[in-house]
């Protein structure tokens, strides 16, 4: 991770703050927020652009600066390092349309998974269709949407972990970065043979109903987001898209999760079960 300086951090944080109201933040606004002396500010801003932590725009949208993905990463990781949660970031172990996942470790060498949310990397139109972060608001900056996604994931993961659900232990988060337990296992997608598919199938359907009992639907319950280890232990991951059972389309999301599991087990293991949970089978105990 780029070590930087206190001034670099202050300037990047100033651009972040300025992006709340500006698509492109004018240099004067950055200097004012960061309390920079005018004489040295151009060099500092140029250096951050050179290091690809800031992007300089001088087109139709005006002249000024905005954070790059790397700049936002730096702000989040510096905070996590400062809090002693992690000290090193290692190899990338996963990549998706909306996130990157790395190995991270603390000062004692304990390894974690570091998930960096990157909403808007592919298509803001698709994002608005898939997620409800926008609400009735218009355009929101990618870094703010990524932050909302991380907050939602951490909150759901902590609530589920505290109630004994098979999810990774959440460690901490900052901005768009979430630190969590490194799961021992691999995506169910990689499983080619299963000794007792009926047992795993029943466990997954029970988990769907159990989530519903606390008022939640996963929304992306499939072989990509179900981890399994050599002993057959299951761990559920990826929570930003979760919805409430009171959501207008809750039954549709629940049925889709059920069908994802049924389709996978039929195609991969040639297993078909007559046990097909329905949304009406959910027994509501409490809300998270």
Helices and strands as residue ranges (DSSP letters): H 6-18, H 27-34, H 38-50, E 54-59, E 62-67, H 69-82, E 88-95, E 99-105, E 111-117, H 124-130, H 142-162, E 170-174, E 177-181, E 186-187, G 188-190, H 197-213, E 216-217, E 226-228, E 234-236, E 243-244, H 250-269, G 279-281
